[in-house]
Amino acid sequence: MSGRNECELQGVSLLGTQNTKYPSDYDPTILECFSNKHPENDYFVKFDCPEFTSLCPMTGQPDFATIYISYVPDKKLVESKSLKLYLFSFRNHGDFHEDCVNIIMKDLIRLLEPKYIEVWGKFTPRGGICIDPYCNYGKAESAWAQTALDRLHMHDMYPETVNYRK
């Protein structure tokens, strides 16, 4: 099996860098991508970020979540270190939960132009209530547009068990 050549990794600058700079506020420009060697295959790539943090725009208090990102790539894949740094950049960003997941999805759509993507935020309780926003997108005029609609319609019809929720 062959690796990736320099041309295929063009635009990837953070991976392998020892002097990583952590952004102090929301920064979508930190996201990097590389070419998909298998664009003819439909397959899911999934990321779980169990340590996502943002700020409540009203109180300034931290909000904690696990962010789930699943996508079907087309021509590009997101580079994971840049994704980690990008998600970290929300640490001092004040926005509601629903806004955070939609911003993440839209930034990744702009970067990757995926066939399909979904972002689900599972936020820990604040004030006795959990908020778990979900958003998705399927490329227009493709089978993935229908998939997005179907998954949105059936989303969370059978909620899973979450340990801190009895």
C-alpha positions in Angstrom: 0.0 0.0 0.0 1.4 3.4 -0.9 1.4 6.5 1.2 0.7 10.0 0.2 3.1 12.0 -1.9 3.9 15.7 -1.4 1.4 16.9 -4.0 -1.4 15.0 -2.2 -0.5 16.6 1.1 -0.4 20.1 -0.3 -2.1 22.5 2.1 -1.4 20.4 5.2 1.0 22.4 7.4 0.0 21.7 11.0 0.6 17.9 11.1 4.0 17.1 12.5 4.6 20.7 13.6 6.1 20.9 17.1 5.3 24.6 17.7 1.6 24.4 17.7 -0.2 27.6 18.4 -3.6 27.3 20.0 -6.1 29.9 18.8 -7.6 32.1 21.5 -11.0 32.5 19.7 -13.0 30.9 17.0 -10.9 30.5 13.9 -12.2 28.6 10.8 -9.0 29.5 8.8 -7.1 26.9 10.8 -9.0 24.1 9.1 -6.9 22.2 6.5 -7.8 19.4 4.0 -6.1 17.0 1.7 -7.2 15.0 -1.3 -9.4 11.9 -1.1 -7.6 9.0 -2.8 -11.0 7.2 -3.0 -13.6 9.7 -4.3 -15.4 6.9 -6.2 -16.2 5.2 -3.0 -18.9 6.3 -0.6 -17.7 5.9 3.0 -18.2 7.6 6.3 -15.5 9.4 8.3 -16.4 10.0 11.9 -14.9 12.2 14.6 -15.8 12.3 18.2 -14.7 15.3 20.2 -15.6 14.5 23.9 -13.9 17.7 25.3 -15.6 20.4 23.3 -16.0 23.7 25.2 -17.7 27.0 24.2 -19.1 29.8 26.3 -22.7 30.8 27.0 -23.2 34.1 25.2 -25.4 35.3 28.0 -23.5 34.3 31.2 -20.0 33.7 29.9 -20.1 30.3 31.7 -18.4 27.3 29.9 -20.6 24.8 28.1 -19.2 21.3 27.6 -20.2 18.8 25.0 -19.2 15.8 22.9 -19.3 16.8 19.2 -19.9 14.1 16.7 -19.0 14.8 13.1 -19.7 12.2 10.4 -19.3 12.9 6.7 -19.1 11.2 3.4 -16.1 12.8 1.6 -16.1 13.8 -2.1 -12.7 15.1 -3.3 -11.3 16.3 0.1 -10.8 15.1 3.6 -10.3 17.2 6.7 -6.9 16.9 8.4 -7.5 15.8 12.0 -5.0 18.0 13.8 -6.4 21.1 12.2 -9.9 19.9 13.1 -8.8 19.5 16.8 -7.3 23.0 16.8 -10.5 24.4 15.1 -12.8 22.8 17.7 -10.5 24.0 20.4 -10.9 27.6 19.0 -14.5 27.6 20.3 -13.2 27.6 23.9 -13.6 31.3 24.3 -16.3 31.7 21.7 -19.7 32.8 23.0 -22.6 31.2 21.1 -25.7 29.0 21.8 -25.3 25.3 21.4 -27.5 25.3 18.2 -25.3 27.9 16.7 -22.1 26.1 17.4 -23.1 22.9 15.7 -24.4 24.8 12.6 -21.3 26.9 12.4 -19.1 23.7 12.6 -21.1 22.1 9.8 -21.1 25.1 7.6 -17.4 25.7 8.0 -16.7 22.0 7.0 -19.1 22.2 4.1 -17.2 25.3 2.8 -13.8 23.5 3.3 -14.7 20.0 2.0 -17.8 20.2 -0.2 -18.7 16.7 1.2 -21.4 14.5 -0.3 -23.0 14.3 3.1 -22.2 15.6 6.6 -23.9 15.7 10.0 -22.9 17.3 13.3 -24.4 16.4 16.6 -23.6 18.2 19.8 -24.4 16.4 23.1 -24.0 19.1 25.7 -23.8 18.4 29.4 -26.6 19.7 31.6 -26.7 23.3 32.6 -29.6 24.5 34.8 -31.0 21.0 34.9 -31.5 20.6 31.1 -29.5 19.0 28.3 -29.5 20.4 24.8 -28.4 18.1 21.9 -28.6 20.0 18.6 -28.2 18.0 15.4 -27.8 19.3 11.8 -27.0 17.7 8.5 -26.5 18.4 4.8 -26.6 16.3 1.7 -25.2 17.6 -1.6 -28.0 19.0 -3.8 -29.2 16.9 -6.7 -27.6 13.7 -5.3 -28.9 10.7 -3.4 -27.2 12.3 -0.3 -29.7 15.1 -0.4 -32.5 12.6 0.2 -30.4 10.8 2.9 -30.0 14.1 4.7 -33.8 14.6 4.7 -34.5 11.0 5.8 -31.9 11.1 8.6 -33.2 14.5 9.9 -36.8 13.2 9.9 -35.8 10.1 11.8 -33.1 11.6 14.0 -33.2 10.6 17.6 -36.5 8.6 17.2 -34.9 6.0 19.5 -32.6 7.9 21.9 -29.6 6.1 23.2 -28.8 5.6 26.9 -26.5 8.3 28.2 -24.7 7.5 31.5 -25.4 10.7 33.3 -29.1 10.7 32.3 -31.2 8.1 34.1 
